[in-house]
Amino acid sequence: MYISDSRKRRRNQRRNRILMFGALVIVVAFLVLRQPGLVPNPFQPTPTPTPSPANFLLAADVAYQDGRLEDAITAYRDYLAVRPDEADSWAQMARLQVYNGAYKDALASARQAYKLAPDKPFNNAVLAWALDWNKNLNEAVEYAINAVDRDPQLPEGRAYLSEIYADLGNWKRAEEEGLEAVRLDPKNVDGQRALAYAYHVQGKYQEAIAAYQDAVASHPKLAWLYYESGLNYSALEDYAAATDAYRKAIQVNPKFSQAYDALGWAYYYQDDPERAIIELQKAVELNPDNGEAFAHLGMALYRRQRFEDAVEPLKKGIELGVQNEAYYFTLGLAYLYGEPRNCPDAEIWFQKALDMNPNSQPALVGMRTCAQS
């Protein structure tokens, strides 16, 4: 059957329209592909959005509430890397650095906060606290008083002034300022801790423990509170309670060198030198600059009659600045009873003990023993 001319024309027209449409699609696709960004490239990595600076502050607060002080400090550092002029964040970081035992870093951060905003009472207060922990009490008390004068209602100002008064030996004013800090804000952990410390330096250990319990209730995951609470139990010779407090501090912060030191020393006083040695070794591993922990380790090793092993940690502790008659004569005795006996070195340390206390009986006995040998 033959196809008529009109049907042929319609078929040709339809074919031409299809060809034109196909050509148009090709042209449009070509133009689109030439425009960067219009079509995603599956072989390019997906860009990661830059975190908002506010996220760092949120992370810092979450970490602080969870007791992860190092993580909180890191979050503040990340925030300050993009917002270096935020005085409040420098001050908050300095506060956490004090609680984390980074006293020199705390002072640097506090000075930066003060430099950026010297009129803010909180910045004056935190700088005072950091100076106190760096043993600069005269400068510290000036900044603390300035903070309180600028804002008498600032609980942190009262709290840090309380602690500085306690370190200056003005115990009456320390207790008054601590009580005022707690009155201004009964849930302020710095105020509660300052009041506890004011009681501690006066030997009011039961009152101090009660105040620390209030502080723990306000912040259950601040390791420092358990540690200082334990010091009061140790002062009362309640070593079981002290041990429990130190272990809670370590549970919150497994890198807390001072808590391991205190725990080991509590075991030492419970006549358990084996456990003491284990905890004290952890203390010096975590902080090789902890002179007290080295000296305590040497004392525990001597108690265990490991005389030769006791020599180096005792010497290291003394080199790091600890001065104590007992450490001196114990080092002398370690030289005396070790193998081989070393009286020349022993006599040096017996004499240092006698320089500190001319009536030191262990040193006098050691001297006589060496003289007779």
Helices and strands as residue ranges (DSSP letters): H 5-33, H 53-65, H 69-82, H 87-99, H 103-116, H 121-133, H 137-150, H 155-168, H 171-184, H 189-201, H 205-218, H 223-235, H 239-252, H 257-269, H 273-286, H 291-303, H 307-319, H 325-337, H 343-356, H 361-372
